[in-house]
Amino acid sequence: MLDIDYLEDETFESVEEIISQFIVKIGDQKIKIRITKDAQGHFHFVNSHYYQGSKQADTIAYVTNFPSEKIAIMNAKLQIVSSYDPADKNGVWIENDSF
């Protein structure tokens, strides 16, 4: 694996290395999970979709910097399963534009 420092440049606002990617399926929805690591050594996750329940006012904010890949993966999972309600017939999966 190359050192992320090779990409450091004043032109770039940030540089992140893709550490791992996963595809999970919940109900009929496939969700991609991407784990990245920034130049400071923090891990991040982004999910391709998030669940909007019919009784949920807005999306839930999550911590963005994690000390390990494992903790980032656990939080990606938490974001998916914590709001999902298979009994909610009006809930929808919304594509994450930031993925």
Summary of the structure (lengths in Angstrom):
residues: 99
radius of gyration: 15.4
end to end distance: 23.0
largest distance: 49.5
contacts: 234
relative contact order: 0.22
helix: 19%
strand: 35%
